[in-house]
Amino acid sequence: MQTAVIILAAGIGKRMNSDIPKVLHKVAGAPLILHSIRAGSALDPEKIIVVTGHDATIIENEVSKTEPQAAFAYQNQQNGTGHAVTCASKLLKDFTGNIIILYGDVPFISPETLAKMVSERQNGADIVVLGFRSENPGKYGRLIFEKGELTDIIEAKDATESQLNINLCNSGVISADANQLFELLLEVTDDNASKEYYLTDIVGLAHRKGLSIKVFFCDETETIGVNTRSELAIAEDLFQKQARNRALENGVTLVQPETTYFAFDTVIGRDSCIGPNVVFGPGVSIESGVEVFAFCHLEGCHISRGAKVGPFARLRPGTELSEDVKIGNFVELKNSIISQGSKVNHLSYIGDTTVGEKTNIGAGTITCNYDGTNKYPSTIGNRVFIGSNTMLVAPISIGNDVITAAGTVVTKNIPDGDLAISRTKQENKSGYAAQLKNKNPKGY
């Protein structure tokens, strides 16, 4: 069954009290809307359409950076969810398949749940509604059943007192045949408390037409929406708890789980150990048997089997650590490859650099890779010993089996097997320190 995904993201989001569009606020390092797109993308859809309105250009530009296949429809007035879906109809005029409707501020709908909804459609249902049970249904729309069949969805604003006692709630996520969906939306009116065109009204219309309507129930945590900063914090906390549990179940040791923070796409192999207060930004993958010590920050990097990182290390985007590499305390790496068995153990910055195998980078080494305008690469060979406090002024190439003396400023390439020394001559002035102390004993 061909599938298209429509994601509604046209709301203003006033309660966020922010200059940033609501759907671009982040959970686990990714905008809310990208979580929804990621879930929809797992179905391998023919089309992903994002319906924008308020701050449309900002949202479209941000989504296009990571999801260039997404198309956009514009809702010029926010007249309800039914109207928003209708705005996408022009982009689907030749589409004859299944449509799934998601929301840019509901980040936790799982691909597995969507797959089960699609399965219900394949088994003959004309419309599949995603519902959940809630102990505190509050503002959620209620699912109205008669003789075991879903006959209507009533929004809380329009519900009677008895209907508000129902704990079967509507998530807003719907799967439906494209042609039937848009035909039903033509019959939806704004005769309700909000004077809006509700997408949920298609359920009552479909029931009266004798169409087959199924409900798939998921856990309430999947349906959490984000409308305020407090709800954003709740969503972040929920994601982190779930991510920690998954890591533990997959054979990863978390020394102090509540202090480990994952990104939406963090991957860690079994038998790796993550110390306290480690933060993962987007784009981190770690193979098996890696140890990351306390207070490290990792983003956009790959760490191979047997490597050790930290404590207090920062790995920035583009960093690649090969097997058995050691990165120590207060080391920062950016856009660099550290080959097998090499060490950068203390107080160093390595940027835009390829380091060969079994090389040791001494404490205080810095690659001077930026001149204020451009960045330049460096290459360090195999079995090299870089002395403490060496400055490598890029672009620079260091051969194999090289040694640089402590305090050396390297400004030209070093051939294989050479020792590089660049220092001013030391001169000791006899008795000079004692003379200064006698002249100014308090200020010495």
Phi, psi and omega per residue, in radians:
M1 nan 2.123 3.069
Q2 -1.166 2.472 -3.091
T3 -2.275 2.460 2.965
A4 -2.142 2.525 -3.124
V5 -1.993 2.244 3.036
I6 -1.952 2.204 3.135
I7 -2.030 2.112 -3.095
L8 -1.531 2.155 -3.068
A9 -2.580 0.711 -3.046
A10 -1.760 -0.099 -3.046
G11 -1.204 2.769 -3.120
I12 -1.391 -0.706 3.141
G13 1.245 0.803 -3.081
K14 -1.052 -0.576 -3.037
R15 -1.240 -0.205 3.049
M16 -1.303 -0.304 -3.137
N17 0.883 0.999 -2.983
S18 -2.531 2.644 2.981
D19 -1.424 -0.189 3.141
I20 -1.589 2.332 3.076
P21 -0.956 2.460 -3.041
K22 -0.920 -0.786 -3.036
V23 -1.259 -0.121 3.093
L24 -1.718 -0.053 2.987
H25 -1.165 2.575 -2.910
K26 -1.819 2.498 2.896
V27 -2.170 2.221 -3.132
A28 0.976 0.662 3.047
G29 1.422 0.058 -3.129
A30 -2.264 2.449 3.065
P31 -0.947 2.568 -3.128
L32 -0.873 -0.779 -3.051
I33 -1.141 -0.509 3.134
L34 -1.230 -0.478 3.016
H35 -1.108 -0.749 3.123
S36 -1.153 -0.753 3.130
I37 -1.097 -0.694 3.140
R38 -1.080 -0.743 3.118
A39 -1.120 -0.782 3.124
G40 -1.146 -0.633 -3.117
S41 -1.139 -0.446 3.139
A42 -1.105 -0.322 3.107
L43 -1.481 -0.002 -3.095
D44 0.932 0.975 -3.044
P45 -1.279 2.726 3.039
E46 -1.173 -0.674 -3.113
K47 -2.492 2.557 2.917
I48 -2.113 2.090 -3.104
I49 -2.055 2.208 3.096
V50 -1.850 2.150 3.114
V51 -1.610 2.017 -3.101
T52 -1.968 2.868 3.096
G53 -2.653 -1.547 3.083
H54 -1.133 2.288 -3.133
D55 0.985 0.679 -3.051
A56 -0.992 -0.788 -3.073
T57 -1.098 -0.733 -3.137
I58 -1.103 -0.794 -3.131
I59 -1.134 -0.783 -3.113
E60 -1.103 -0.727 3.117
N61 -1.111 -0.732 -3.113
E62 -1.196 -0.771 3.138
V63 -1.111 -0.700 -3.079
S64 -1.131 -0.416 3.139
K65 -1.089 -0.685 -3.083
T66 -1.931 -0.321 -3.118
E67 -2.257 1.215 -3.063
P68 -1.130 -0.302 -3.127
Q69 -1.376 -0.208 -3.080
A70 -1.222 2.470 3.016
A71 -1.863 2.862 -3.041
F72 -2.303 2.399 3.004
A73 -2.060 2.638 -3.030
Y74 -2.017 2.226 3.033
Q75 -1.811 1.828 -3.014
N76 -1.275 -0.449 3.043
Q77 -2.301 2.373 -3.110
Q78 -1.444 1.513 -3.084
N79 -1.815 0.452 3.078
G80 1.891 2.908 -3.072
T81 -1.184 -0.597 3.099
G82 -1.126 -0.750 3.094
H83 -1.132 -0.672 3.134
A84 -1.081 -0.764 3.117
V85 -1.121 -0.683 3.123
T86 -1.049 -0.573 3.130
C87 -1.080 -0.385 3.140
A88 -1.535 -0.094 -3.005
S89 -1.102 -0.609 -3.119
K90 -1.101 -0.576 3.139
L91 -1.371 -0.104 -3.107
L92 -2.186 0.387 -3.045
K93 -1.121 -0.457 3.123
D94 -1.825 0.159 -3.078
F95 -1.602 2.291 3.138
T96 -2.266 1.300 -3.132
G97 -2.707 -2.596 -3.084
N98 -1.668 2.417 3.076
I99 -2.036 2.342 3.008
I100 -2.020 2.284 -3.111
I101 -1.879 2.118 3.123
L102 -2.082 3.132 -3.074
Y103 -2.311 2.392 -3.077
G104 -1.217 -0.242 3.133
D105 -1.937 0.275 3.073
V106 -2.114 1.576 -2.885
P107 -1.493 -0.171 -2.913
F108 -1.902 0.179 3.031
I109 -1.108 2.189 -3.008
S110 -1.533 2.655 3.042
P111 -1.022 -0.576 3.136
E112 -1.133 -0.712 3.093
T113 -1.113 -0.769 3.132
L114 -1.117 -0.675 3.119
A115 -1.091 -0.661 3.117
K116 -1.209 -0.607 3.070
M117 -1.133 -0.728 3.087
V118 -1.085 -0.682 3.123
S119 -1.077 -0.704 3.082
E120 -1.078 -0.678 3.089
R121 -1.131 -0.734 3.139
Q122 -1.137 -0.450 3.127
N123 -1.491 0.118 2.988
G124 2.027 -0.110 3.130
A125 -1.254 2.368 3.083
D126 -1.352 -0.635 3.135
I127 -2.371 2.371 3.048
V128 -2.132 2.198 -3.133
V129 -1.873 2.379 3.074
L130 -1.626 2.043 3.136
G131 -2.080 3.051 3.091
F132 -2.727 2.795 3.078
R133 -1.760 2.388 -3.086
S134 -2.368 2.383 3.053
E135 -1.293 -0.421 3.116
N136 -2.248 1.351 -3.009
P137 -1.179 -0.451 3.007
G138 0.720 -1.989 -3.002
K139 -1.448 -0.094 -3.057
Y140 -1.258 2.611 2.987
G141 -1.154 2.587 -3.091
R142 -1.801 2.476 3.070
L143 -1.553 2.142 -3.094
I144 -1.782 2.078 -3.128
F145 -1.949 2.501 2.984
E146 -2.337 2.129 -3.141
K147 0.937 0.707 3.073
G148 1.406 0.047 -3.134
E149 -1.998 2.433 3.060
L150 -1.260 2.094 -3.107
T151 -1.912 -0.356 -3.081
D152 -2.920 2.806 2.952
I153 -2.150 2.165 -3.112
I154 -1.959 2.165 3.081
E155 -1.202 2.613 -3.058
A156 -0.999 -0.652 -3.135
K157 -1.099 -0.472 -3.064
D158 -1.822 0.021 -3.026
A159 -1.426 2.622 3.008
T160 -1.377 3.001 -3.132
E161 -1.084 -0.712 -3.137
S162 -1.199 -0.644 3.120
Q163 -1.171 -0.573 3.125
L164 -1.179 -0.290 3.094
N165 -1.409 -0.147 3.121
I166 -1.276 2.366 3.140
N167 -1.841 0.156 3.043
L168 -1.613 2.020 -2.928
C169 -2.038 2.773 3.132
N170 -1.695 2.267 3.096
S171 -1.442 -0.374 -3.040
G172 1.706 -0.324 -3.122
V173 -1.391 2.241 -3.092
I174 -2.369 2.469 2.998
S175 -2.064 2.306 -3.068
A176 -2.709 2.764 3.015
D177 -1.121 2.379 -3.041
A178 -1.026 -0.881 -3.091
N179 -1.103 -0.785 -3.139
Q180 -1.141 -0.670 -3.136
L181 -1.018 -0.896 -3.061
F182 -1.287 -0.501 3.035
E183 -1.157 -0.749 3.106
L184 -1.135 -0.683 -3.131
L185 -1.112 -0.465 3.083
L186 -1.126 -0.417 -3.102
E187 -1.650 -0.116 -3.121
V188 -1.266 2.371 3.093
T189 -2.007 3.045 3.108
D190 -1.806 0.550 -3.133
D191 -1.458 1.322 -3.131
N192 -2.721 3.090 -3.049
A193 -1.097 -0.540 -3.093
S194 -1.617 -0.137 -3.070
K195 0.956 0.784 3.114
E196 -2.194 2.857 3.100
Y197 -1.636 1.825 -3.066
Y198 -1.437 2.284 2.999
L199 -1.067 -0.610 -3.077
T200 -1.117 -0.333 3.139
D201 -1.135 -0.314 3.139
I202 -1.156 -0.385 -3.129
V203 -1.171 -0.851 3.099
G204 -1.080 -0.725 3.105
L205 -1.087 -0.758 -3.126
A206 -1.142 -0.695 3.133
H207 -1.077 -0.767 -3.120
R208 -1.169 -0.396 3.097
K209 -1.536 -0.059 3.125
G210 1.417 0.328 3.111
L211 -1.357 2.728 -3.115
S212 -1.457 2.154 -3.113
I213 -2.152 2.203 3.110
K214 -2.064 2.686 3.067
V215 -2.110 2.257 3.008
F216 -1.931 2.236 -3.100
F217 -1.734 2.350 3.077
C218 -2.106 3.045 3.059
D219 -1.223 2.534 -3.094
E220 -1.038 -0.524 -3.109
T221 -1.084 -0.456 3.109
E222 -1.211 -0.399 -2.974
T223 -1.726 0.070 -3.087
I224 -1.034 2.225 3.048
G225 -1.788 2.747 -3.106
V226 -2.084 1.991 3.138
N227 -2.185 -0.252 -3.112
T228 -2.363 2.924 3.076
R229 -1.091 -0.633 3.114
S230 -1.108 -0.750 3.116
E231 -1.178 -0.553 3.061
L232 -1.118 -0.741 3.111
A233 -1.141 -0.672 3.096
I234 -1.109 -0.744 3.136
A235 -1.118 -0.726 3.098
E236 -1.077 -0.781 -3.139
D237 -1.097 -0.726 3.126
L238 -1.107 -0.788 3.127
F239 -1.035 -0.812 -3.068
Q240 -1.109 -0.716 3.116
K241 -1.079 -0.763 3.135
Q242 -1.156 -0.721 -3.128
A243 -1.154 -0.684 3.110
R244 -1.126 -0.768 3.133
N245 -1.089 -0.719 3.108
R246 -1.083 -0.748 -3.141
A247 -1.081 -0.794 3.136
L248 -1.098 -0.745 3.126
E249 -1.127 -0.490 -3.118
N250 -1.541 0.160 3.038
G251 1.589 0.343 3.091
V252 -1.712 2.364 3.065
T253 -1.558 2.178 3.015
L254 -1.965 1.932 -3.026
V255 -1.076 -0.726 3.103
Q256 -2.413 1.443 -2.924
P257 -0.922 -0.689 -3.048
E258 -1.162 -0.204 3.123
T259 -1.807 0.012 3.131
T260 -1.645 2.291 -3.103
Y261 -2.115 2.136 -3.085
F262 -1.748 2.699 2.929
A263 -1.608 2.977 -3.074
F264 -1.097 -0.385 -3.043
D265 -2.127 0.329 -3.113
T266 -1.128 2.336 3.099
V267 -2.194 2.204 -3.139
I268 -2.316 2.260 -3.141
G269 -1.343 2.789 -3.123
R270 -1.103 2.702 -3.138
D271 1.128 0.256 2.927
S272 -1.489 2.702 -3.117
C273 -2.206 2.191 -3.119
I274 -1.964 2.106 -3.111
G275 -1.328 3.139 -3.120
P276 -1.148 2.623 2.998
N277 1.003 0.745 3.036
V278 -1.747 2.333 -3.111
V279 -2.057 2.219 3.092
F280 -1.823 2.112 2.948
G281 -1.502 -3.120 -3.120
P282 -1.084 2.634 2.964
G283 1.408 0.501 -3.138
V284 -1.829 2.262 3.007
S285 -2.268 2.328 -3.078
I286 -2.216 2.268 3.117
E287 -1.410 -3.118 -3.094
S288 -1.202 2.656 3.000
G289 1.230 0.456 3.112
V290 -1.694 2.547 3.054
E291 -2.097 2.141 3.071
V292 -1.983 2.030 -3.066
F293 -1.451 3.104 -2.955
A294 -1.062 2.622 2.967
F295 1.079 0.699 3.040
C296 -1.761 2.651 3.058
H297 -2.198 2.109 -3.060
L298 -2.150 2.410 3.119
E299 -2.670 2.331 3.016
G300 1.015 0.716 -3.063
C301 -2.356 2.839 3.069
H302 -2.202 2.329 -3.105
I303 -2.134 2.179 -3.069
S304 -1.539 2.959 -3.050
R305 -0.928 2.379 3.011
G306 1.422 0.002 -3.139
A307 -1.321 2.714 3.074
K308 -2.233 2.332 -3.052
V309 -2.298 2.278 3.018
G310 1.689 -3.003 0.109
P311 -1.346 2.932 3.076
F312 0.985 0.796 3.069
A313 -1.908 2.654 3.086
R314 -2.189 2.088 3.083
L315 -1.927 2.041 -3.059
R316 -1.745 2.998 -3.046
P317 -0.958 2.477 3.115
G318 1.570 0.090 -3.118
T319 -1.537 2.345 3.140
E320 -2.265 2.057 3.093
L321 -1.857 2.174 3.109
S322 -1.425 -3.095 -3.068
E323 -1.104 2.475 3.026
D324 1.079 0.428 3.039
V325 -1.368 2.583 3.074
K326 -2.142 2.140 3.082
I327 -2.072 2.133 -2.965
G328 -1.751 -2.757 -2.998
N329 -1.285 2.416 3.098
F330 0.973 0.750 3.041
V331 -1.914 2.382 3.071
E332 -2.098 2.253 3.094
L333 -2.115 2.446 3.104
K334 -2.499 2.230 3.045
N335 0.848 0.865 -3.062
S336 -2.355 2.638 3.069
I337 -1.945 2.161 3.084
I338 -1.949 1.989 -2.996
S339 -1.416 3.008 -2.941
Q340 -0.935 2.297 3.021
G341 1.346 0.078 -3.129
S342 -1.509 2.829 -3.050
K343 -2.333 2.376 2.935
V344 -2.288 1.565 -2.845
N345 -1.633 -0.444 -2.962
H346 -2.533 2.210 2.745
L347 0.889 0.808 -3.072
S348 -2.236 2.710 2.999
Y349 -2.130 2.141 3.108
I350 -2.157 2.028 -3.117
G351 -2.292 2.439 3.101
D352 0.939 0.809 -2.993
T353 -2.333 2.481 2.966
T354 -1.899 2.117 -3.121
V355 -1.904 2.277 -3.120
G356 -1.291 -2.974 -3.076
E357 -1.400 2.568 3.031
K358 0.927 0.685 3.104
T359 -1.798 2.520 3.132
N360 -2.015 2.163 3.103
I361 -1.777 2.035 -3.057
G362 -1.263 2.860 -3.099
A363 -1.021 2.424 3.068
G364 1.371 0.197 3.125
T365 -1.319 2.413 3.124
I366 -2.317 2.304 2.932
T367 -1.550 2.037 -3.130
C368 -1.517 1.402 -2.930
N369 -1.705 -0.021 -3.048
Y370 -2.282 2.191 -3.115
D371 -1.777 0.262 -3.107
G372 1.696 -0.321 3.123
T373 -2.198 -0.849 -3.078
N374 -2.173 2.749 3.044
K375 -1.911 2.526 -3.020
Y376 -2.250 2.605 -3.094
P377 -1.560 2.780 3.007
S378 -2.283 2.639 3.071
T379 -2.253 2.229 3.116
I380 -2.116 2.265 -3.006
G381 -1.369 -2.865 -3.134
N382 -1.470 2.585 3.024
R383 0.978 0.660 3.128
V384 -1.638 2.509 3.032
F385 -2.025 1.918 3.115
I386 -1.659 2.038 -3.090
G387 -1.173 2.771 -3.122
S388 -0.994 2.505 3.052
N389 1.086 0.601 3.060
T390 -1.502 2.349 3.050
M391 -1.826 2.090 3.135
L392 -1.830 1.814 -3.052
V393 -1.515 1.844 -3.076
A394 -1.316 2.715 -0.019
P395 -1.322 2.402 -3.084
I396 -2.536 2.582 3.091
S397 -2.255 2.192 3.133
I398 -2.025 2.216 -3.066
G399 -1.298 -2.979 3.106
N400 -1.368 2.659 3.023
D401 0.998 0.619 -3.140
V402 -1.647 2.640 2.973
I403 -2.188 2.372 2.954
T404 -1.976 2.349 -3.137
A405 -1.243 2.642 3.123
A406 -0.960 2.410 3.093
G407 1.384 0.157 -3.101
T408 -1.359 2.433 2.979
V409 -1.814 1.940 -3.060
V410 -1.637 2.042 -3.113
T411 -2.075 -0.079 3.095
K412 -2.452 2.781 -3.070
N413 -1.028 2.626 3.137
I414 -2.059 2.095 3.130
P415 -1.183 2.881 3.094
D416 -0.915 2.375 2.982
G417 1.355 0.030 -3.096
D418 -1.520 2.739 2.945
L419 -1.836 2.217 -3.139
A420 -1.864 2.238 3.094
I421 -2.300 2.266 3.088
S422 -2.496 1.667 -3.104
R423 -2.473 2.668 2.938
T424 -1.371 2.616 -3.107
K425 -1.171 2.333 3.111
Q426 -1.392 2.352 3.104
E427 -2.249 2.199 3.097
N428 -1.770 2.111 3.117
K429 -1.645 1.962 -3.003
S430 -1.076 2.165 3.049
G431 1.292 0.025 -3.011
Y432 -1.174 -0.684 -3.132
A433 -1.122 -0.709 3.134
A434 -1.127 -0.637 3.122
Q435 -1.118 -0.741 3.127
L436 -1.099 -0.692 -3.119
K437 -1.166 -0.664 3.135
N438 -1.185 -0.605 -3.126
K439 -1.259 -0.597 -3.053
N440 -2.493 1.244 -3.034
P441 -1.071 -0.573 -3.128
K442 -1.333 -0.541 -3.043
G443 -1.693 0.014 -3.074
Y444 -1.290 nan nan
